[in-house]
Amino acid sequence: MRVLGIDPGSSITGYGIVDYNSPIPPFNKGGGGGGLSAITWGAIKTSSRHSFPQRLKIIHDSLVEIIKRYSPDVAVIENLFFAENAKSALKLGQARGAAILAAANLSIEVTEYTPLEIKQAVTGYGRADKGQIQDMVAVLLNLDESPQPLDASDALAIAICHIHTSAFKLKTLAK
């Protein structure tokens, strides 16, 4: 399974692609991802010099290119859970929409998780901070360094969350 994780934002949208190739669940007590491997990660940065519609187009078009290049089976996006103000929430929602549309137009399944679900799946603690998530992503993907920027490590965490959740559901159904 190849998963595209997306951490949406109107200024920076993080992305990360993780493959899961193991028949065993991706939980490994000794560290490492038990079949998880990072394919690529990064951030789509938009400039405040662009109009907001242009920024949404940049996010959309960049994700379309990433999807076409890496052919993920599913796109997973962080669900809007909390925003400091209404204007921020609206902009974040529109950035999420651009990301969802990029995947949907290419017939890629889209799944969503809340920040709490992502943190729990990756660190085991729903109130983990970004640094803890970043460190755990590096451990789970067996990376020599923590992935940068934070938006990209968050996107990898979103992909890992989906893989862990899917593996758990499959294991539960098999019983």
Salt bridges, closest charged atoms under 4 A:
ASP19 OD1 - ARG2 NE 2.66
ASP61 OD2 - LYS57 NZ 2.46
ASP61 OD1 - HIS60 ND1 3.03
GLU112 OE1 - ARG96 NH2 1.98
ASP154 OD2 - LYS130 NZ 2.32
